Amino acid sequence: MRPSSRTQILQAAVRVTERHGITALTLEAAAEEAGLTKPGLMYHFRTRDELLIGIQRYLTEAWEKLLLAELGKPLEQSTAQERAAAYARVNAHGPASKAELAFMVESAVSSELAQVWNDLMARWVPQPSVPDPAQLDLFLARLAADGLWLFEATRPAPLAPEVKEAVIRRIAALAALAEPPA
C-alpha cells in the first residue's frame, strides 16, 4: 500500500533533518524531499510548527508500536514493571538517529511539542510522584535506557555488541526487580 501524502511528508521531513539538521527543515525542504509542491504540503501542515507537532506524533506513534510489540499484550493488562522493562529493551535497541535526537531536543523548548512525548512517557514509565523505592527503580531504569539511547545517538563508535547487550539486560533487570507499590 502506498503511503499517504501526510506520511510521505513526515518521512521526508525526518530524512531532511537526518541529513542536514533541524534548522534546515523548512516547509519548502520537506515538500521538495517528499516530491510535492509547497501548497501540496501546506494542505496537511500549514506552518512549520504544525509540521513539527506532526513529526513528534509520528515518531511517538512509531515508538509506541515497538513498545506494544515488545510488551506482547495490551498496555492496560501490563504491570508498571513490564512496561518499564519493555521500554528499556526497545529504547536501548531502537534506532538512535540524529533526526530523532534533534526532534527530542526541539521538544524541550516547546511545551506543545514536549506534551506529545510526555503523554507517551506517562503511559510507559511515568515520573515518580513520591520518593517510593519501587517507583524510583522504574524511573532509574527509564533514565538508564534513555542514557544508553543518547550515548548511541552521539557516539561515532558504538559499544561492543556483547557490552551493549549486558547493559540492556542490567537495565531491564532493574525494572523487573522493582517491587510494586504496596
C-alpha positions in Angstrom: 0.0 0.0 0.0 1.3 3.4 -0.9 1.9 5.8 2.0 -0.5 8.8 2.3 0.8 12.2 1.4 0.8 13.1 5.1 3.0 10.1 6.0 5.2 10.8 2.9 5.7 14.4 4.2 6.6 13.2 7.7 9.1 10.7 6.4 10.6 13.3 4.1 10.9 15.8 7.0 12.7 13.2 9.1 15.1 12.5 6.2 15.9 16.2 5.7 16.6 16.6 9.4 18.7 13.4 9.4 20.9 14.8 6.6 21.0 18.5 7.3 19.8 19.1 10.9 16.6 20.6 12.2 17.4 24.2 11.2 17.4 23.0 7.5 13.8 21.7 7.9 11.5 24.1 6.2 8.2 23.6 4.5 10.0 24.0 1.2 12.7 21.4 2.0 10.1 18.9 3.3 7.9 19.4 0.2 10.9 19.0 -2.2 12.0 15.9 -0.4 8.5 14.4 -0.5 8.1 15.2 -4.2 5.3 17.7 -3.5 4.7 21.3 -4.1 4.7 23.6 -1.1 1.0 24.2 -1.4 0.5 20.4 -1.5 2.4 20.1 1.7 0.5 23.0 3.3 -2.7 21.2 2.7 -1.6 18.9 5.5 0.7 21.3 7.5 0.0 25.0 7.2 3.0 26.0 9.3 6.4 24.7 10.4 5.1 24.3 13.9 2.2 22.1 12.7 4.8 20.0 10.8 6.9 19.7 13.9 4.0 18.6 16.0 3.0 16.1 13.3 6.6 14.7 13.3 6.6 14.4 17.1 3.3 12.4 16.9 4.6 10.3 14.0 7.8 9.4 16.0 6.0 8.7 19.2 3.4 6.5 17.4 6.2 4.5 15.9 7.9 4.1 19.3 4.6 3.1 20.9 4.1 0.3 18.2 7.5 -1.0 19.0 6.8 -0.8 22.8 3.5 -2.7 22.4 5.1 -5.4 20.3 7.8 -5.8 22.9 5.3 -5.9 25.7 3.3 -8.6 23.9 0.0 -7.6 25.4 -2.4 -4.7 25.7 -1.0 -1.8 27.8 -3.9 -1.9 30.2 -3.1 -5.6 31.0 0.5 -4.9 31.9 2.3 -4.0 35.2 4.4 -1.0 35.7 7.5 -3.3 35.8 6.6 -5.0 32.5 6.1 -1.6 30.8 9.4 -0.3 32.2 11.3 -3.4 31.1 9.7 -3.2 27.6 10.7 0.5 27.4 14.2 -0.3 28.4 14.6 -3.0 25.8 13.1 -1.1 23.0 14.8 2.2 23.8 18.2 0.5 24.1 17.7 -1.4 20.8 15.9 1.4 18.9 17.5 3.4 16.2 19.5 6.3 17.7 19.2 8.6 14.7 20.4 12.2 14.5 16.9 13.3 13.4 15.1 11.7 16.4 17.7 13.3 18.7 17.1 16.7 17.1 13.3 16.4 17.4 13.6 15.4 21.1 15.8 18.4 21.8 13.4 20.6 19.9 10.6 19.4 22.2 12.5 20.8 25.2 11.8 24.4 24.0 8.1 24.0 23.3 5.5 22.8 25.8 3.2 21.7 22.9 6.0 19.6 21.4 7.0 18.3 24.8 3.5 17.2 25.6 3.5 14.7 22.8 6.5 12.9 24.4 5.2 13.5 28.0 2.0 11.7 27.0 3.9 8.7 25.8 6.1 8.6 28.8 3.2 8.9 31.2 1.8 5.7 29.7 5.0 3.7 29.8 7.4 5.0 32.6 5.9 8.0 34.3 7.9 10.3 36.6 7.7 9.2 40.2 5.0 11.1 42.1 6.5 10.2 45.5 10.0 9.0 46.6 8.8 5.4 46.7 11.8 3.0 46.1 9.8 0.9 43.5 8.8 4.0 41.5 12.4 5.3 41.7 13.8 2.0 40.4 11.4 2.1 37.5 12.3 5.7 36.8 16.1 4.9 37.1 15.6 2.1 34.5 14.0 4.7 32.2 16.8 7.1 32.7 19.4 4.4 32.1 17.7 3.3 28.9 17.4 7.0 27.8 21.1 7.5 28.6 22.1 4.5 26.5 20.0 5.7 23.7 21.6 9.2 23.9 25.1 7.6 24.1 24.4 5.6 21.0 23.0 8.7 19.2 26.0 10.9 19.9 29.0 8.5 19.7 30.7 7.7 16.5 31.8 4.3 17.8 29.0 2.1 19.3 29.5 -0.1 22.3 30.7 -3.6 21.6 27.6 -5.8 21.0 28.2 -8.0 24.0 28.7 -5.0 26.2 25.6 -3.3 24.9 23.5 -6.5 25.5 24.9 -6.8 29.0 23.9 -3.2 29.8 20.4 -3.7 28.3 20.0 -6.8 30.5 21.0 -4.9 33.6 18.6 -2.0 32.8 15.7 -4.4 32.2 16.6 -6.3 35.4 16.4 -3.1 37.4 12.9 -2.5 36.0 11.8 -6.1 36.7 13.1 -6.1 40.2 11.2 -3.0 41.3 8.6 -4.1 43.8 5.1 -2.9 43.1 3.9 -0.2 45.4 2.0 -1.5 48.5 
